[in-house]
Amino acid sequence: MIQAVAEDEERGALGMHYTSVPNILKVLNPCSRRPRARLEEAADNPRTLLNLRRRMSKIRVFDPACGSGNFLVIAYKEMREIEAEINKRRAEADRRTEFPSRNFRGIELARLSC
């Protein structure tokens, strides 16, 4: 959204570059392979699934140039997708997330005022 409303010259000067979802997934997919592999190994074992969910809840995602935060949002969605599958297998589909929002951090130097 920020990139859409900023002038081309301003975006270039401030280094505002939007990263598409497919490009974000190129970075995230290798990172999510291990949790997904462990999910498949766990099958329907409640204890193993619980341990995986706890381990994943400690993962921290940092974007040093977050801009609009798209990378952080996609990372959160990817992790929640795995967590939702864990909850489904543990018959806890309505369970609230264990991923604290503080585990997703970003820095953006440019502040636009409205």
CNS distance restraints for C-alpha pairs under 8 A (distance, minus, plus):
assign (resid   1 and name CA) (resid   5 and name CA) 6.57 0.50 0.50
assign (resid   1 and name CA) (resid  68 and name CA) 6.88 0.50 0.50
assign (resid   2 and name CA) (resid   6 and name CA) 6.24 0.50 0.50
assign (resid   2 and name CA) (resid  67 and name CA) 7.64 0.50 0.50
assign (resid   2 and name CA) (resid  68 and name CA) 6.32 0.50 0.50
assign (resid   3 and name CA) (resid  11 and name CA) 6.68 0.50 0.50
assign (resid   3 and name CA) (resid  16 and name CA) 6.45 0.50 0.50
assign (resid   3 and name CA) (resid  17 and name CA) 7.16 0.50 0.50
assign (resid   3 and name CA) (resid  18 and name CA) 6.76 0.50 0.50
assign (resid   6 and name CA) (resid  10 and name CA) 6.32 0.50 0.50
assign (resid   6 and name CA) (resid  11 and name CA) 6.04 0.50 0.50
assign (resid   7 and name CA) (resid  11 and name CA) 6.11 0.50 0.50
assign (resid   8 and name CA) (resid  12 and name CA) 6.18 0.50 0.50
assign (resid   9 and name CA) (resid  13 and name CA) 6.08 0.50 0.50
assign (resid  10 and name CA) (resid  14 and name CA) 6.02 0.50 0.50
assign (resid  11 and name CA) (resid  15 and name CA) 5.83 0.50 0.50
assign (resid  11 and name CA) (resid  16 and name CA) 4.78 0.50 0.50
assign (resid  11 and name CA) (resid  17 and name CA) 7.32 0.50 0.50
assign (resid  12 and name CA) (resid  16 and name CA) 6.21 0.50 0.50
assign (resid  12 and name CA) (resid  17 and name CA) 7.90 0.50 0.50
assign (resid  14 and name CA) (resid 110 and name CA) 7.06 0.50 0.50
assign (resid  16 and name CA) (resid  67 and name CA) 6.87 0.50 0.50
assign (resid  17 and name CA) (resid  67 and name CA) 7.99 0.50 0.50
assign (resid  18 and name CA) (resid  67 and name CA) 7.88 0.50 0.50
assign (resid  19 and name CA) (resid  23 and name CA) 6.37 0.50 0.50
assign (resid  19 and name CA) (resid  24 and name CA) 6.54 0.50 0.50
assign (resid  19 and name CA) (resid  70 and name CA) 7.59 0.50 0.50
assign (resid  19 and name CA) (resid  71 and name CA) 7.66 0.50 0.50
assign (resid  20 and name CA) (resid  24 and name CA) 6.24 0.50 0.50
assign (resid  21 and name CA) (resid  25 and name CA) 6.09 0.50 0.50
assign (resid  21 and name CA) (resid  71 and name CA) 7.95 0.50 0.50
assign (resid  21 and name CA) (resid  74 and name CA) 7.42 0.50 0.50
assign (resid  22 and name CA) (resid  26 and name CA) 6.41 0.50 0.50
assign (resid  23 and name CA) (resid  27 and name CA) 6.94 0.50 0.50
assign (resid  24 and name CA) (resid  28 and name CA) 6.27 0.50 0.50
assign (resid  24 and name CA) (resid  71 and name CA) 6.20 0.50 0.50
assign (resid  24 and name CA) (resid  74 and name CA) 7.52 0.50 0.50
assign (resid  25 and name CA) (resid  29 and name CA) 5.43 0.50 0.50
assign (resid  25 and name CA) (resid  74 and name CA) 7.98 0.50 0.50
assign (resid  26 and name CA) (resid  30 and name CA) 7.34 0.50 0.50
assign (resid  27 and name CA) (resid  31 and name CA) 7.21 0.50 0.50
assign (resid  28 and name CA) (resid  32 and name CA) 6.20 0.50 0.50
assign (resid  28 and name CA) (resid  75 and name CA) 6.83 0.50 0.50
assign (resid  29 and name CA) (resid  33 and name CA) 6.16 0.50 0.50
assign (resid  30 and name CA) (resid  34 and name CA) 7.86 0.50 0.50
assign (resid  32 and name CA) (resid  36 and name CA) 6.11 0.50 0.50
assign (resid  32 and name CA) (resid  78 and name CA) 7.88 0.50 0.50
assign (resid  32 and name CA) (resid  79 and name CA) 7.79 0.50 0.50
assign (resid  33 and name CA) (resid  37 and name CA) 5.93 0.50 0.50
assign (resid  34 and name CA) (resid  38 and name CA) 6.12 0.50 0.50
assign (resid  35 and name CA) (resid  39 and name CA) 6.04 0.50 0.50
assign (resid  35 and name CA) (resid  52 and name CA) 7.42 0.50 0.50
assign (resid  35 and name CA) (resid  56 and name CA) 7.62 0.50 0.50
assign (resid  35 and name CA) (resid  82 and name CA) 7.78 0.50 0.50
assign (resid  36 and name CA) (resid  40 and name CA) 6.34 0.50 0.50
assign (resid  36 and name CA) (resid  82 and name CA) 7.03 0.50 0.50
assign (resid  37 and name CA) (resid  41 and name CA) 6.23 0.50 0.50
assign (resid  38 and name CA) (resid  42 and name CA) 5.98 0.50 0.50
assign (resid  38 and name CA) (resid  52 and name CA) 7.39 0.50 0.50
assign (resid  39 and name CA) (resid  43 and name CA) 6.51 0.50 0.50
assign (resid  39 and name CA) (resid  49 and name CA) 6.98 0.50 0.50
assign (resid  39 and name CA) (resid  52 and name CA) 7.45 0.50 0.50
assign (resid  39 and name CA) (resid  82 and name CA) 7.88 0.50 0.50
assign (resid  39 and name CA) (resid  86 and name CA) 7.38 0.50 0.50
assign (resid  42 and name CA) (resid  48 and name CA) 5.64 0.50 0.50
assign (resid  42 and name CA) (resid  49 and name CA) 6.05 0.50 0.50
assign (resid  44 and name CA) (resid  49 and name CA) 7.35 0.50 0.50
assign (resid  44 and name CA) (resid  89 and name CA) 5.85 0.50 0.50
assign (resid  44 and name CA) (resid  90 and name CA) 7.18 0.50 0.50
assign (resid  45 and name CA) (resid  49 and name CA) 6.13 0.50 0.50
assign (resid  46 and name CA) (resid  50 and name CA) 6.04 0.50 0.50
assign (resid  46 and name CA) (resid  89 and name CA) 7.72 0.50 0.50
assign (resid  46 and name CA) (resid  90 and name CA) 5.79 0.50 0.50
assign (resid  47 and name CA) (resid  51 and name CA) 6.20 0.50 0.50
assign (resid  48 and name CA) (resid  52 and name CA) 6.17 0.50 0.50
assign (resid  49 and name CA) (resid  53 and name CA) 6.19 0.50 0.50
assign (resid  49 and name CA) (resid  86 and name CA) 5.98 0.50 0.50
assign (resid  49 and name CA) (resid  90 and name CA) 7.41 0.50 0.50
assign (resid  50 and name CA) (resid  54 and name CA) 6.22 0.50 0.50
assign (resid  50 and name CA) (resid  86 and name CA) 7.73 0.50 0.50
assign (resid  51 and name CA) (resid  55 and name CA) 6.07 0.50 0.50
assign (resid  52 and name CA) (resid  56 and name CA) 6.05 0.50 0.50
assign (resid  53 and name CA) (resid  57 and name CA) 6.15 0.50 0.50
assign (resid  53 and name CA) (resid  83 and name CA) 6.39 0.50 0.50
assign (resid  53 and name CA) (resid  86 and name CA) 7.07 0.50 0.50
assign (resid  53 and name CA) (resid  98 and name CA) 7.79 0.50 0.50
assign (resid  54 and name CA) (resid  58 and name CA) 6.90 0.50 0.50
assign (resid  54 and name CA) (resid  98 and name CA) 7.69 0.50 0.50
assign (resid  55 and name CA) (resid  59 and name CA) 7.22 0.50 0.50
assign (resid  56 and name CA) (resid  79 and name CA) 7.85 0.50 0.50
assign (resid  56 and name CA) (resid  99 and name CA) 7.77 0.50 0.50
assign (resid  57 and name CA) (resid  98 and name CA) 5.83 0.50 0.50
assign (resid  57 and name CA) (resid  99 and name CA) 4.80 0.50 0.50
assign (resid  57 and name CA) (resid 100 and name CA) 7.32 0.50 0.50
assign (resid  58 and name CA) (resid  99 and name CA) 7.56 0.50 0.50
assign (resid  58 and name CA) (resid 103 and name CA) 7.48 0.50 0.50
assign (resid  59 and name CA) (resid 103 and name CA) 6.81 0.50 0.50
assign (resid  60 and name CA) (resid 103 and name CA) 4.54 0.50 0.50
assign (resid  60 and name CA) (resid 104 and name CA) 5.99 0.50 0.50
assign (resid  60 and name CA) (resid 105 and name CA) 7.87 0.50 0.50
assign (resid  61 and name CA) (resid  72 and name CA) 7.11 0.50 0.50
assign (resid  61 and name CA) (resid  75 and name CA) 7.52 0.50 0.50
assign (resid  61 and name CA) (resid 103 and name CA) 6.09 0.50 0.50
assign (resid  61 and name CA) (resid 104 and name CA) 4.87 0.50 0.50
assign (resid  61 and name CA) (resid 105 and name CA) 6.29 0.50 0.50
assign (resid  62 and name CA) (resid  72 and name CA) 7.60 0.50 0.50
assign (resid  62 and name CA) (resid 104 and name CA) 6.05 0.50 0.50
assign (resid  62 and name CA) (resid 105 and name CA) 4.90 0.50 0.50
assign (resid  62 and name CA) (resid 106 and name CA) 5.50 0.50 0.50
assign (resid  63 and name CA) (resid  71 and name CA) 7.29 0.50 0.50
assign (resid  63 and name CA) (resid  72 and name CA) 7.02 0.50 0.50
assign (resid  63 and name CA) (resid 105 and name CA) 6.44 0.50 0.50
assign (resid  63 and name CA) (resid 106 and name CA) 4.56 0.50 0.50
assign (resid  63 and name CA) (resid 107 and name CA) 6.54 0.50 0.50
assign (resid  64 and name CA) (resid 106 and name CA) 5.54 0.50 0.50
assign (resid  64 and name CA) (resid 107 and name CA) 5.01 0.50 0.50
assign (resid  64 and name CA) (resid 108 and name CA) 7.20 0.50 0.50
assign (resid  65 and name CA) (resid 106 and name CA) 6.65 0.50 0.50
assign (resid  65 and name CA) (resid 107 and name CA) 5.43 0.50 0.50
assign (resid  65 and name CA) (resid 108 and name CA) 5.36 0.50 0.50
assign (resid  65 and name CA) (resid 109 and name CA) 7.71 0.50 0.50
assign (resid  66 and name CA) (resid  70 and name CA) 7.28 0.50 0.50
assign (resid  66 and name CA) (resid  71 and name CA) 7.02 0.50 0.50
assign (resid  66 and name CA) (resid  72 and name CA) 7.55 0.50 0.50
assign (resid  66 and name CA) (resid 106 and name CA) 5.24 0.50 0.50
assign (resid  66 and name CA) (resid 107 and name CA) 5.70 0.50 0.50
assign (resid  66 and name CA) (resid 108 and name CA) 5.63 0.50 0.50
assign (resid  67 and name CA) (resid 107 and name CA) 7.80 0.50 0.50
assign (resid  67 and name CA) (resid 108 and name CA) 5.68 0.50 0.50
assign (resid  69 and name CA) (resid  73 and name CA) 6.27 0.50 0.50
assign (resid  69 and name CA) (resid 106 and name CA) 7.24 0.50 0.50
assign (resid  70 and name CA) (resid  74 and name CA) 6.16 0.50 0.50
assign (resid  71 and name CA) (resid  75 and name CA) 6.07 0.50 0.50
assign (resid  72 and name CA) (resid  76 and name CA) 6.09 0.50 0.50
assign (resid  72 and name CA) (resid 104 and name CA) 6.28 0.50 0.50
assign (resid  72 and name CA) (resid 105 and name CA) 7.44 0.50 0.50
assign (resid  72 and name CA) (resid 106 and name CA) 7.59 0.50 0.50
assign (resid  73 and name CA) (resid  77 and name CA) 6.20 0.50 0.50
assign (resid  74 and name CA) (resid  78 and name CA) 6.13 0.50 0.50
assign (resid  75 and name CA) (resid  79 and name CA) 6.27 0.50 0.50
assign (resid  76 and name CA) (resid  80 and name CA) 6.04 0.50 0.50
assign (resid  76 and name CA) (resid 104 and name CA) 7.56 0.50 0.50
assign (resid  77 and name CA) (resid  81 and name CA) 6.08 0.50 0.50
assign (resid  78 and name CA) (resid  82 and name CA) 6.70 0.50 0.50
assign (resid  79 and name CA) (resid  83 and name CA) 6.24 0.50 0.50
assign (resid  80 and name CA) (resid  84 and name CA) 5.88 0.50 0.50
assign (resid  80 and name CA) (resid  97 and name CA) 7.56 0.50 0.50
assign (resid  80 and name CA) (resid  99 and name CA) 7.99 0.50 0.50
assign (resid  81 and name CA) (resid  85 and name CA) 6.43 0.50 0.50
assign (resid  82 and name CA) (resid  86 and name CA) 6.33 0.50 0.50
assign (resid  83 and name CA) (resid  87 and name CA) 6.14 0.50 0.50
assign (resid  83 and name CA) (resid  97 and name CA) 7.60 0.50 0.50
assign (resid  84 and name CA) (resid  88 and name CA) 6.05 0.50 0.50
assign (resid  84 and name CA) (resid  93 and name CA) 6.80 0.50 0.50
assign (resid  85 and name CA) (resid  89 and name CA) 6.18 0.50 0.50
assign (resid  86 and name CA) (resid  90 and name CA) 6.20 0.50 0.50
assign (resid  87 and name CA) (resid  91 and name CA) 6.06 0.50 0.50
assign (resid  87 and name CA) (resid  92 and name CA) 4.70 0.50 0.50
assign (resid  87 and name CA) (resid  93 and name CA) 5.01 0.50 0.50
assign (resid  87 and name CA) (resid  94 and name CA) 7.82 0.50 0.50
assign (resid  87 and name CA) (resid  95 and name CA) 6.96 0.50 0.50
assign (resid  88 and name CA) (resid  92 and name CA) 5.71 0.50 0.50
assign (resid  88 and name CA) (resid  93 and name CA) 4.75 0.50 0.50
assign (resid  99 and name CA) (resid 103 and name CA) 7.15 0.50 0.50
assign (resid 100 and name CA) (resid 104 and name CA) 7.94 0.50 0.50
